[in-house]
């Protein structure tokens, strides 16, 4: 049961092929396929045996030794392909391995339901230090940063993705040698999640630089921050094109005289459909007389049939467009969307108001009214 809960989380990293300027080499693809085989044919059963198919939870020392053994197996596969991989591919492979190991630490916390908060946070801190990640994590990306912050959420028993201040408060209460890693991962995750405004994230980054002027993590922060400049409030949004229900091309610039409340969704997304049934009807009704506001629903279904079929059975007001391509859709990559539903507010002249807006409801309505000057 526990392994099933985390199967798709683990699989996300198994099938992930990092993007390179010229695309991954054939050797890198073979290397990742070898890792995938190891995980599917060996790792799942080994994890079950050590923490799920036993009456008593193993000690943290036993589990950490187990993870070190798994990491060695991952490293041996990389060594087999080492001479065929570029330095960039080796670094991506190492980050992949470290991310997987950090997720194993989170699995332990999931199984350790009886431990109190101090014991849980103590385990995760010890786990990262014993694995050497305060030293060997040479840089942070969205994946390993998210894995660290998800681990902290699990240790604190706080659902990941829910707005709160407890995680940051806890992180800043920690001490060296883990504090630098935690602070860096927190900032990188905030960049990925877009939980804060660009200016707030920039301030956090500058504060980190002041505290750790020689940190090896600062460069990746700076690069990521630069990529977020297009997502700051008031930035001009790229003129994306989509298809409407009749197959006609439509672009954002057609609505430049309106304020757009944009809903990214898919027919297979349970939370999206639940919101359509519980929140959207009353939200649409409140906005019905607001002619300067457009409710825009953009589907990222892989093909059009399920999109059209859902809307035929469940008609909704607003503009319905199709992007396709799932999370590889241009608009998804542009706005760094890693989960749906996701909401954006785009103002007149296609100037960005919020890249991560509130879901349909009073808070979103108030933001729209403020944009209208009401």
Buried (B, 14 or more C-beta within 10 A) or exposed (E): EEBEEBEEEBEEBBEBEBEEEEEBBEBBEBBBEBBBEBBEEEBBEBBEEBBBEEEEBBEBEEBBEBBEEBBEBBBEBBEEBBEEBBEBBBBBBBBBBBBBBBBBBBBBBBBBEEBEEEBBBBBBBBBBBBBEBBEEBEBBBBBBBBBBBBBBBBBBEBEBEEEEEEBBEBBEEBEEEBBBBBBBBBBBBBBBBBEBBBEEBBEBBEEBBEEBEEBBBBEBBEEBBEEBEBBBBEBEBBEBBBBEBEEEEBEBBBBBEBBBBBBBBBBBBEEBBEBBEEBBEEBBEBBEEBEBBBBBBBBBBBEBEBBBEBBEEEEBEBBBBBBBBEEEBEBBEBBBBBEBBBBBBBBBEBBBBBBBBBBBBEEBBEBBBEBEEE
